[in-house]
Amino acid sequence: MLGTQWGDEGKGKAVDYLADRMDFVVRYQGGNNAGHTVVAQGRVLKLHLIPSGILYPHITSVIADGLVVDPRVLLEEMDTLTELGIDVSRLAVSGNAHLIMPYHLELEKVTERFLGKNALGTTKRGIGPAYADKAARIGLRVQDLFDPGIFREKLDVVLKEKNLVLTKVYNRLPLAPERIVEDYLGYAERLRPHVADTSKLLDDGLRAGKNVLLEGAQGTLLDLDKGTYPFVTSSNPVAGYALASAGVGPKEVDRVIGIAKAYVTRVGAGPFPTEEHGPDGDRLAERGQEFGTTTGRKRRCGWFDAVILRYAARVNGLTELFLTKLDVLSGSETVKVCTAYRAEGETFEDFPPHQSLFHRAEPFYEELEGWRDELDGARSFDDLPAAARAYVRRLGELADVPISVVSVGPAREQSLPVP
Ligand code: GDP
């Protein structure tokens, strides 16, 4: 299950809908930059790192190899959940996941500042630098926490270089290794009972006929390879990566569920063809409460974009769509859907292969009849006004993927299966 747009599609809501039938919920990429909002038992919970499966006593939640984990944040989230009476003993963390270290946070802060107006608008949680070190093969992993000698040895090598960059390039103070060792080995003691061979755990589960949900963070257009590079996240939300990270083979996959919002939002910089700067955009932001869970930033808003949805369907091999926040569109005379782009005198029905074209893309809209009624009271698809049903059907047609569920509010009973 993954986002088909630029994230914040309401993936937490979709996990909630599927949770009853799941035995494992696995996060497969990113770090504490995800920010699911989940409403459970009337409580609003914000989870940045731990999969939202943790809210269900029958589910084992897994943090897979492909994440970068800030252990301080992980423990804080575990404490918050425990205070709320939620049992976190079923959280399993892969020993292969990478650690976010204090120098990652420090370096991200100074490099974003250095980039000035070209800054990426990152969440400044050290996630990008931690992935960079992973690729450079100088990352420290969760399993290193359990061999203090190796941990110190690896840290000394890396920190020497990081401190040179911090002091000589950015004119900052160096970080002391002793402090880091003390903090991190402290975290290790608390994390130890949760660290597991998560690929084996999932394989055992699958062999026993259990259901596994692999949950992506961010969205397809923020994918490091398939997104609008460089305005992307530093990992791969696309479906293919879910398997690499979880350590599960492709033949185990039955369904690939794409989550799409009934309009589009984006946080941070980068191209966004259907963005509405005027009152329509403000209305979507206000009605949809489009303010980031992790950062509090106001999200950029615009009309539904079928071009990016078709692209997401293709690169992820979607088998179905879960459409969220349809209720936000109520009260508009007409609703618009982007069906193609115009750029440099050409029409693109497919996502343009060159970045410059996407930057210049002008949306080509189809206008559909809007609906006045609020939808939050609907309890079945047939309760929706005809115009809203027609809108949903049209999106499914344009995406060429069946829409299986439509959501009209944050609560579980507001997820309506589409007949
Ligand atoms: P995620 O990271 O993809 O889970 O997305 P966010 O948590 O950032 O955004 C989802 C927000 O929208 C949460 O506050 C949800 O409670 C809310 N939400 C989810 N589905 C719906 C819906 O169908 N209608 C409305 N109005 N809100 C929804």
Residues whose N, C-alpha, C, O or C-beta is under 5 A from the ligand:
A	BS01	GDP	G7 D8 E9 G10 K11 G12 K13 A34 G35 H36 T37 T293 T324 K325 L326 D327 S407 V408 G409 P410
